[in-house]
Amino acid sequence: ALRDVLFGNVVTLLQNIQYILMGARKNGPILLPSVMQQKKKAPSSFKTLSKLSVSTLIVNLGTSVVLLSVCILGCIILTFRLHSALNENGIGLSGQASGLEADLPQPQPQPQLHLSQTIHNNQNHNNSLGLSACLLVNDENPRLPEWLAYHYHVLPLRSLILAIDPASRSSPLPILRTFSQTLRDLRIDFWADEDAYMPPSQPRGACNANNTRQACLWTHRNRQQHFVMKCMETLKRRGKTWVLLLDVDEYIAFNTIEDDDPPSPLEEAPEGGATLKDWKVMHGRIRGRKRAQLFGLYEGEGTRNGTHIVTGAIRESDEKIVYGNVVRDDYGTRYFLHDDSTKYQDPKKVLSQAPEGIPTLKSIQVRGPKLYGVIYNDTYDNPKKMDGEYTHIQIHPKLKRELLKSGNIIQDSQGRKYFIENEQLLWPPHVNASQVLRARKELPAVSEGKTILDVIERYRHQFYFGSCLQIPRVLYGSKESNYQPMAPTGFNDKDFVTLRYRWHAQKGNFDVNKFQKTIIDVSRVPMDHLEGEQAYNIHRPLEYFCRADVPRFATSLFRVNHYLDSYEAYTYRNDARGNKRKGCMECYLKKGNGTDFAVNDNIRPWLRSFVDEVGEAKAHVLLAGVGDFRPLGEETLVDFMAEKGGKYVEV
């Protein structure tokens, strides 16, 4: 608008100058309306015309100078804002992250791949309503197209940050380019260099072959934990909300009700049974065996009612010691574990923060006479322990066990005081089992076109999810059986892990399915919990926003299908777990034990629905090479970097 007004005034100004110079010979019209009206009333002499024109010239000149100044100031402001926005998104003005045609590595001698590449078309991305994901890959090309297509359709995935393990022998870049060029509303950022997310103090590159396998494993986990935090920080800066943290062998799905579902947690004690409230698990050795005991408030018959007790050794395994279950100790007493691990305590009786000069202990566990936890603001030890360092203290023999609840001050055996942080106040409460059961009955099938985001939006007011939604996993094994083909024309079920494998482990069996995965709403996590931080662990990345207990399968709206895959796929990666992957059939078979409990086909119709969404032609382009486990060489990306003078090159 300013440009149009300025242009009109400049034209008027120039024409009026012309009229002044030509006024002696011509009495042409002055363009301003007021002057034109005067001309219609009476012919103007040269003197009158000159006076009017000079006056008009001065007015237009002043107006133009003001407008020009406003335009220049506006351009400066817009330039600074654009520069700040680009830097905030990790895109420098020097071309480090641009469209596919600029600065991306080409198969030419010594091409350079910049630290951060934004791989997308030049159109604006309308992905504000989609979900985001962080993905770290290692020789995943045979399964990556399936993972991308599935989550694009089911989440819907609209923003992805992908990093590559330096031990990888193959580059995902061609696949990422294909998806970015074909799906116009999908943004992909490819972090090819560890400098994009690893702090300067952390080791780089593939694990040294001289290191033990355990050291390599911890190097891999350390890389994962730094990557997911930097990824979430970046997506928060871009204004994103829910961010999915999965691996390529994992697929989020609707947790529809099935006949083989585990029982829902009880909401009250069975008739005649005792209840244990405000309970904690304590591990130690009892009669030479590692056992668990419970400490909590007893409600039941007898003189112990209303008092804090310590149970005998619990007979059930650790994964059964969860809220809503009934457990039994070695004295034969049965206890209903009340769902109160997130019940807010009376703020008048607990502290919200440590008094000055007193260290804070977080994530505490009691094992015999020792209390373990993560310490902050250490004021006792010399040298002082670093913030976040794992430590233990000797509990004072006369310490009242009820003081171990969060928000209290305790003393160790030397009389030193510590504050037990009330971190549970930050956790979302457990959802009501009966309400979730009704919601699960209404969950859509994957073929209906509804998405994970649709379900979150529908139930986010009914169930308070919190900022960290933890999702139980179900492990699918390698057992195959006759099945109805689900792949559309031109595709083969055996090329897709989600279509090929149907047998899975018992739901809720922690020994087989292991830990949960998470989807996190970064818009509700303060930046200081993400910026420059390392994830607590890959299954519970945010210690103070993600619950410490394992989610109950029956009370989750979603689940994560975790695929063991074929032995060929299992050993394909250049994995940090060493011989657990390479040539160890025994390891593979052991991992698959118990994965033939039941069959589930709910996820398998997704491919037909995806083809209907994007079209058959695009689907064939996007899924080209899926399931193709072609042999790879032994050279890693690190080898190529060394060969080319430290520059990362496309394999």
PECOR-V460667 format. One record per residue. N is the residue number from 0. RES is the residue in three letters. NEAR is the number of other C-alpha atoms within 8 Angstrom. Layout:
n->[N & N]
res->[RES & RES]
near->[NEAR & NEAR]
This chain:
n->[0 & 1 & 2 & 3 & 4 & 5 & 6 & 7 & 8 & 9 & 10 & 11 & 12 & 13 & 14 & 15 & 16 & 17 & 18 & 19 & 20 & 21 & 22 & 23 & 24 & 25 & 26 & 27 & 28 & 29 & 30 & 31 & 32 & 33 & 34 & 35 & 36 & 37 & 38 & 39 & 40 & 41 & 42 & 43 & 44 & 45 & 46 & 47 & 48 & 49 & 50 & 51 & 52 & 53 & 54 & 55 & 56 & 57 & 58 & 59 & 60 & 61 & 62 & 63 & 64 & 65 & 66 & 67 & 68 & 69 & 70 & 71 & 72 & 73 & 74 & 75 & 76 & 77 & 78 & 79 & 80 & 81 & 82 & 83 & 84 & 85 & 86 & 87 & 88 & 89 & 90 & 91 & 92 & 93 & 94 & 95 & 96 & 97 & 98 & 99 & 100 & 101 & 102 & 103 & 104 & 105 & 106 & 107 & 108 & 109 & 110 & 111 & 112 & 113 & 114 & 115 & 116 & 117 & 118 & 119 & 120 & 121 & 122 & 123 & 124 & 125 & 126 & 127 & 128 & 129 & 130 & 131 & 132 & 133 & 134 & 135 & 136 & 137 & 138 & 139 & 140 & 141 & 142 & 143 & 144 & 145 & 146 & 147 & 148 & 149 & 150 & 151 & 152 & 153 & 154 & 155 & 156 & 157 & 158 & 159 & 160 & 161 & 162 & 163 & 164 & 165 & 166 & 167 & 168 & 169 & 170 & 171 & 172 & 173 & 174 & 175 & 176 & 177 & 178 & 179 & 180 & 181 & 182 & 183 & 184 & 185 & 186 & 187 & 188 & 189 & 190 & 191 & 192 & 193 & 194 & 195 & 196 & 197 & 198 & 199 & 200 & 201 & 202 & 203 & 204 & 205 & 206 & 207 & 208 & 209 & 210 & 211 & 212 & 213 & 214 & 215 & 216 & 217 & 218 & 219 & 220 & 221 & 222 & 223 & 224 & 225 & 226 & 227 & 228 & 229 & 230 & 231 & 232 & 233 & 234 & 235 & 236 & 237 & 238 & 239 & 240 & 241 & 242 & 243 & 244 & 245 & 246 & 247 & 248 & 249 & 250 & 251 & 252 & 253 & 254 & 255 & 256 & 257 & 258 & 259 & 260 & 261 & 262 & 263 & 264 & 265 & 266 & 267 & 268 & 269 & 270 & 271 & 272 & 273 & 274 & 275 & 276 & 277 & 278 & 279 & 280 & 281 & 282 & 283 & 284 & 285 & 286 & 287 & 288 & 289 & 290 & 291 & 292 & 293 & 294 & 295 & 296 & 297 & 298 & 299 & 300 & 301 & 302 & 303 & 304 & 305 & 306 & 307 & 308 & 309 & 310 & 311 & 312 & 313 & 314 & 315 & 316 & 317 & 318 & 319 & 320 & 321 & 322 & 323 & 324 & 325 & 326 & 327 & 328 & 329 & 330 & 331 & 332 & 333 & 334 & 335 & 336 & 337 & 338 & 339 & 340 & 341 & 342 & 343 & 344 & 345 & 346 & 347 & 348 & 349 & 350 & 351 & 352 & 353 & 354 & 355 & 356 & 357 & 358 & 359 & 360 & 361 & 362 & 363 & 364 & 365 & 366 & 367 & 368 & 369 & 370 & 371 & 372 & 373 & 374 & 375 & 376 & 377 & 378 & 379 & 380 & 381 & 382 & 383 & 384 & 385 & 386 & 387 & 388 & 389 & 390 & 391 & 392 & 393 & 394 & 395 & 396 & 397 & 398 & 399 & 400 & 401 & 402 & 403 & 404 & 405 & 406 & 407 & 408 & 409 & 410 & 411 & 412 & 413 & 414 & 415 & 416 & 417 & 418 & 419 & 420 & 421 & 422 & 423 & 424 & 425 & 426 & 427 & 428 & 429 & 430 & 431 & 432 & 433 & 434 & 435 & 436 & 437 & 438 & 439 & 440 & 441 & 442 & 443 & 444 & 445 & 446 & 447 & 448 & 449 & 450 & 451 & 452 & 453 & 454 & 455 & 456 & 457 & 458 & 459 & 460 & 461 & 462 & 463 & 464 & 465 & 466 & 467 & 468 & 469 & 470 & 471 & 472 & 473 & 474 & 475 & 476 & 477 & 478 & 479 & 480 & 481 & 482 & 483 & 484 & 485 & 486 & 487 & 488 & 489 & 490 & 491 & 492 & 493 & 494 & 495 & 496 & 497 & 498 & 499 & 500 & 501 & 502 & 503 & 504 & 505 & 506 & 507 & 508 & 509 & 510 & 511 & 512 & 513 & 514 & 515 & 516 & 517 & 518 & 519 & 520 & 521 & 522 & 523 & 524 & 525 & 526 & 527 & 528 & 529 & 530 & 531 & 532 & 533 & 534 & 535 & 536 & 537 & 538 & 539 & 540 & 541 & 542 & 543 & 544 & 545 & 546 & 547 & 548 & 549 & 550 & 551 & 552 & 553 & 554 & 555 & 556 & 557 & 558 & 559 & 560 & 561 & 562 & 563 & 564 & 565 & 566 & 567 & 568 & 569 & 570 & 571 & 572 & 573 & 574 & 575 & 576 & 577 & 578 & 579 & 580 & 581 & 582 & 583 & 584 & 585 & 586 & 587 & 588 & 589 & 590 & 591 & 592 & 593 & 594 & 595 & 596 & 597 & 598 & 599 & 600 & 601 & 602 & 603 & 604 & 605 & 606 & 607 & 608 & 609 & 610 & 611 & 612 & 613 & 614 & 615 & 616 & 617 & 618 & 619 & 620 & 621 & 622 & 623 & 624 & 625 & 626 & 627 & 628 & 629 & 630 & 631 & 632 & 633 & 634 & 635 & 636 & 637 & 638 & 639 & 640 & 641 & 642 & 643 & 644 & 645 & 646 & 647 & 648 & 649 & 650]
res->[ALA & LEU & ARG & ASP & VAL & LEU & PHE & GLY & ASN & VAL & VAL & THR & LEU & LEU & GLN & ASN & ILE & GLN & TYR & ILE & LEU & MET & GLY & ALA & ARG & LYS & ASN & GLY & PRO & ILE & LEU & LEU & PRO & SER & VAL & MET & GLN & GLN & LYS & LYS & LYS & ALA & PRO & SER & SER & PHE & LYS & THR & LEU & SER & LYS & LEU & SER & VAL & SER & THR & LEU & ILE & VAL & ASN & LEU & GLY & THR & SER & VAL & VAL & LEU & LEU & SER & VAL & CYS & ILE & LEU & GLY & CYS & ILE & ILE & LEU & THR & PHE & ARG & LEU & HIS & SER & ALA & LEU & ASN & GLU & ASN & GLY & ILE & GLY & LEU & SER & GLY & GLN & ALA & SER & GLY & LEU & GLU & ALA & ASP & LEU & PRO & GLN & PRO & GLN & PRO & GLN & PRO & GLN & LEU & HIS & LEU & SER & GLN & THR & ILE & HIS & ASN & ASN & GLN & ASN & HIS & ASN & ASN & SER & LEU & GLY & LEU & SER & ALA & CYS & LEU & LEU & VAL & ASN & ASP & GLU & ASN & PRO & ARG & LEU & PRO & GLU & TRP & LEU & ALA & TYR & HIS & TYR & HIS & VAL & LEU & PRO & LEU & ARG & SER & LEU & ILE & LEU & ALA & ILE & ASP & PRO & ALA & SER & ARG & SER & SER & PRO & LEU & PRO & ILE & LEU & ARG & THR & PHE & SER & GLN & THR & LEU & ARG & ASP & LEU & ARG & ILE & ASP & PHE & TRP & ALA & ASP & GLU & ASP & ALA & TYR & MET & PRO & PRO & SER & GLN & PRO & ARG & GLY & ALA & CYS & ASN & ALA & ASN & ASN & THR & ARG & GLN & ALA & CYS & LEU & TRP & THR & HIS & ARG & ASN & ARG & GLN & GLN & HIS & PHE & VAL & MET & LYS & CYS & MET & GLU & THR & LEU & LYS & ARG & ARG & GLY & LYS & THR & TRP & VAL & LEU & LEU & LEU & ASP & VAL & ASP & GLU & TYR & ILE & ALA & PHE & ASN & THR & ILE & GLU & ASP & ASP & ASP & PRO & PRO & SER & PRO & LEU & GLU & GLU & ALA & PRO & GLU & GLY & GLY & ALA & THR & LEU & LYS & ASP & TRP & LYS & VAL & MET & HIS & GLY & ARG & ILE & ARG & GLY & ARG & LYS & ARG & ALA & GLN & LEU & PHE & GLY & LEU & TYR & GLU & GLY & GLU & GLY & THR & ARG & ASN & GLY & THR & HIS & ILE & VAL & THR & GLY & ALA & ILE & ARG & GLU & SER & ASP & GLU & LYS & ILE & VAL & TYR & GLY & ASN & VAL & VAL & ARG & ASP & ASP & TYR & GLY & THR & ARG & TYR & PHE & LEU & HIS & ASP & ASP & SER & THR & LYS & TYR & GLN & ASP & PRO & LYS & LYS & VAL & LEU & SER & GLN & ALA & PRO & GLU & GLY & ILE & PRO & THR & LEU & LYS & SER & ILE & GLN & VAL & ARG & GLY & PRO & LYS & LEU & TYR & GLY & VAL & ILE & TYR & ASN & ASP & THR & TYR & ASP & ASN & PRO & LYS & LYS & MET & ASP & GLY & GLU & TYR & THR & HIS & ILE & GLN & ILE & HIS & PRO & LYS & LEU & LYS & ARG & GLU & LEU & LEU & LYS & SER & GLY & ASN & ILE & ILE & GLN & ASP & SER & GLN & GLY & ARG & LYS & TYR & PHE & ILE & GLU & ASN & GLU & GLN & LEU & LEU & TRP & PRO & PRO & HIS & VAL & ASN & ALA & SER & GLN & VAL & LEU & ARG & ALA & ARG & LYS & GLU & LEU & PRO & ALA & VAL & SER & GLU & GLY & LYS & THR & ILE & LEU & ASP & VAL & ILE & GLU & ARG & TYR & ARG & HIS & GLN & PHE & TYR & PHE & GLY & SER & CYS & LEU & GLN & ILE & PRO & ARG & VAL & LEU & TYR & GLY & SER & LYS & GLU & SER & ASN & TYR & GLN & PRO & MET & ALA & PRO & THR & GLY & PHE & ASN & ASP & LYS & ASP & PHE & VAL & THR & LEU & ARG & TYR & ARG & TRP & HIS & ALA & GLN & LYS & GLY & ASN & PHE & ASP & VAL & ASN & LYS & PHE & GLN & LYS & THR & ILE & ILE & ASP & VAL & SER & ARG & VAL & PRO & MET & ASP & HIS & LEU & GLU & GLY & GLU & GLN & ALA & TYR & ASN & ILE & HIS & ARG & PRO & LEU & GLU & TYR & PHE & CYS & ARG & ALA & ASP & VAL & PRO & ARG & PHE & ALA & THR & SER & LEU & PHE & ARG & VAL & ASN & HIS & TYR & LEU & ASP & SER & TYR & GLU & ALA & TYR & THR & TYR & ARG & ASN & ASP & ALA & ARG & GLY & ASN & LYS & ARG & LYS & GLY & CYS & MET & GLU & CYS & TYR & LEU & LYS & LYS & GLY & ASN & GLY & THR & ASP & PHE & ALA & VAL & ASN & ASP & ASN & ILE & ARG & PRO & TRP & LEU & ARG & SER & PHE & VAL & ASP & GLU & VAL & GLY & GLU & ALA & LYS & ALA & HIS & VAL & LEU & LEU & ALA & GLY & VAL & GLY & ASP & PHE & ARG & PRO & LEU & GLY & GLU & GLU & THR & LEU & VAL & ASP & PHE & MET & ALA & GLU & LYS & GLY & GLY & LYS & TYR & VAL & GLU & VAL]
near->[4 & 7 & 7 & 7 & 8 & 11 & 8 & 8 & 11 & 10 & 8 & 11 & 11 & 8 & 9 & 13 & 10 & 8 & 13 & 11 & 7 & 8 & 12 & 7 & 5 & 7 & 11 & 6 & 7 & 10 & 9 & 7 & 7 & 6 & 11 & 11 & 8 & 8 & 10 & 7 & 6 & 6 & 6 & 9 & 7 & 9 & 7 & 8 & 12 & 10 & 8 & 9 & 13 & 9 & 8 & 9 & 11 & 8 & 8 & 12 & 9 & 8 & 9 & 11 & 8 & 8 & 10 & 9 & 8 & 8 & 10 & 8 & 8 & 8 & 8 & 8 & 8 & 8 & 8 & 8 & 8 & 8 & 9 & 8 & 8 & 11 & 10 & 9 & 9 & 9 & 14 & 9 & 8 & 4 & 9 & 12 & 13 & 12 & 10 & 10 & 6 & 7 & 11 & 10 & 10 & 6 & 6 & 6 & 4 & 7 & 10 & 9 & 13 & 11 & 11 & 14 & 15 & 12 & 15 & 13 & 9 & 5 & 5 & 4 & 8 & 6 & 10 & 5 & 5 & 11 & 16 & 14 & 12 & 14 & 12 & 11 & 12 & 14 & 11 & 10 & 11 & 10 & 13 & 11 & 13 & 10 & 11 & 9 & 11 & 12 & 12 & 10 & 11 & 13 & 11 & 12 & 15 & 12 & 12 & 13 & 12 & 12 & 12 & 12 & 9 & 10 & 13 & 14 & 14 & 11 & 11 & 8 & 8 & 7 & 11 & 10 & 11 & 10 & 10 & 14 & 9 & 8 & 7 & 10 & 8 & 14 & 12 & 13 & 11 & 12 & 13 & 13 & 11 & 10 & 8 & 9 & 9 & 10 & 7 & 5 & 4 & 6 & 5 & 5 & 8 & 8 & 9 & 6 & 5 & 4 & 8 & 7 & 9 & 7 & 8 & 13 & 10 & 8 & 10 & 9 & 9 & 8 & 9 & 10 & 14 & 13 & 12 & 11 & 15 & 13 & 11 & 12 & 12 & 10 & 12 & 12 & 9 & 8 & 7 & 13 & 13 & 11 & 14 & 11 & 11 & 11 & 8 & 11 & 9 & 10 & 12 & 9 & 12 & 12 & 10 & 10 & 7 & 5 & 4 & 7 & 9 & 8 & 5 & 7 & 10 & 8 & 8 & 7 & 12 & 6 & 4 & 5 & 10 & 12 & 12 & 13 & 12 & 9 & 11 & 7 & 10 & 12 & 12 & 10 & 9 & 8 & 4 & 5 & 6 & 8 & 10 & 11 & 13 & 12 & 13 & 13 & 12 & 14 & 12 & 9 & 7 & 5 & 4 & 11 & 9 & 7 & 8 & 11 & 9 & 8 & 9 & 9 & 10 & 14 & 8 & 8 & 7 & 6 & 7 & 8 & 10 & 8 & 9 & 12 & 11 & 9 & 13 & 12 & 12 & 9 & 6 & 6 & 7 & 10 & 11 & 15 & 15 & 13 & 10 & 8 & 7 & 11 & 6 & 5 & 6 & 6 & 7 & 5 & 6 & 10 & 10 & 8 & 7 & 10 & 6 & 4 & 6 & 12 & 13 & 13 & 13 & 10 & 7 & 10 & 10 & 11 & 10 & 9 & 8 & 10 & 13 & 12 & 12 & 13 & 16 & 12 & 10 & 13 & 8 & 5 & 7 & 5 & 4 & 8 & 10 & 9 & 9 & 7 & 9 & 8 & 8 & 8 & 8 & 9 & 11 & 10 & 6 & 4 & 9 & 6 & 7 & 7 & 10 & 9 & 8 & 11 & 12 & 12 & 9 & 11 & 12 & 12 & 9 & 6 & 7 & 7 & 10 & 12 & 15 & 15 & 13 & 10 & 10 & 10 & 7 & 7 & 12 & 11 & 7 & 6 & 9 & 7 & 12 & 6 & 8 & 13 & 10 & 8 & 9 & 11 & 8 & 6 & 11 & 8 & 9 & 15 & 9 & 7 & 8 & 11 & 11 & 11 & 10 & 8 & 10 & 8 & 8 & 7 & 8 & 9 & 7 & 5 & 7 & 9 & 8 & 8 & 12 & 12 & 10 & 11 & 13 & 16 & 13 & 14 & 13 & 15 & 15 & 10 & 9 & 8 & 4 & 4 & 4 & 4 & 5 & 10 & 12 & 9 & 4 & 5 & 7 & 8 & 10 & 8 & 10 & 12 & 10 & 8 & 12 & 10 & 13 & 13 & 15 & 15 & 16 & 11 & 10 & 10 & 10 & 8 & 5 & 11 & 12 & 8 & 9 & 11 & 14 & 13 & 12 & 11 & 11 & 15 & 10 & 7 & 9 & 8 & 8 & 5 & 8 & 13 & 9 & 7 & 9 & 8 & 13 & 9 & 8 & 10 & 8 & 13 & 11 & 11 & 10 & 9 & 11 & 13 & 12 & 6 & 5 & 8 & 10 & 9 & 11 & 12 & 12 & 12 & 11 & 11 & 14 & 13 & 12 & 11 & 11 & 12 & 11 & 7 & 8 & 7 & 9 & 11 & 10 & 10 & 11 & 11 & 8 & 9 & 10 & 9 & 7 & 9 & 14 & 8 & 7 & 9 & 7 & 6 & 9 & 12 & 8 & 7 & 8 & 10 & 8 & 9 & 15 & 11 & 9 & 10 & 8 & 8 & 7 & 7 & 10 & 9 & 12 & 10 & 11 & 11 & 12 & 13 & 11 & 8 & 7 & 8 & 9 & 8 & 6 & 9 & 11 & 8 & 8 & 12 & 10 & 7 & 6 & 13 & 9 & 7 & 8 & 4 & 4 & 6 & 5 & 5 & 8 & 11 & 14 & 12 & 8 & 14 & 12 & 9 & 7 & 10 & 6 & 8 & 11 & 13 & 13 & 10 & 7]
